[in-house]
Amino acid sequence: MNTIELKSIQRGVIMKTVTMRVDDSVYDMIKFAAEGQKRNISNFIEFATLQYLTSSQFVENDEMAEILDDKELVKNLMNGLEDFKKGDYTIV
């Protein structure tokens, strides 16, 4: 098991330190990926996390407006949510 400690100071911004424990195989993958991008491990983890969060978790305002304007889509999504709340489906 490896411990990775992330610390940095960027342009006068106070950065936080994060310590995480990862399995040797995960550490090796992170290290290999960081080397492939010519980054240190700390910088790679920050970069990869930001890439994931901004591409996977958030919807641009224009895209959200388009989704909300599609009344049939919104109705279907709400019906699906209700079915989920009733236990009709399991998210895996």
Secondary structure, DSSP 4 states (H G I P E B T S, - for coil): -EEEEE---BTTBPPPPEEEEE-HHHHHHHHHHHHHTT--HHHHHHHHHHHHHHHHS---HHHHHHHHH-HHHHHHHHHHHHHHHTTS----
